[in-house]
Amino acid sequence: MTTGNAHTEAEREVLAAVQRWLVGTMSGDADALDRLLAPEYTYTHASNARVDSRADWLESFRTGGRRYIVYELPEVEFRTYPGVLVLSGRAHQEMNPRGEVTHLDTRFTSVWVESSGEWRCSAWQATRLADPV
């Protein structure tokens, strides 16, 4: 992940949580992901705009239906508000959903909320970037 040099404490904490989210996503660790998600979490897919609830998204990892080989955030920006941090930027994903590797480059926005001293992801929405010509 690339970001500017100076970060607030909240930004550093969210960056660490996002790193755990990325590791959990690539390793398929639904239990680790479960600890990082707010109860109202939703994930909007870039490939088809389908919205997964928290339960649906976690279940897709538990059943092996979701397999990310790579999930990288080469560019991130922050917008910080009391108890809320909005993270946006570019992402690169490589998946193997049906035995064939799929590459996906997106712009994303995720919302992180502070609850009981912990940062949790409330929403993640991605939009597929147009294929280069």
Secondary structure, DSSP 8 states (H G I E B T S, - for coil): ----S---HHHHHHHHHHHHHHHHHHHT-HHHHHHHEEEEEEEE-TTT--EEEHHHHHHHHHTT---EEEEEEEEEEEEEETTEEEEEEEEEEEE-TTSS-EEEEEEEEEEEEEETTEEEEEEEEEEE-----
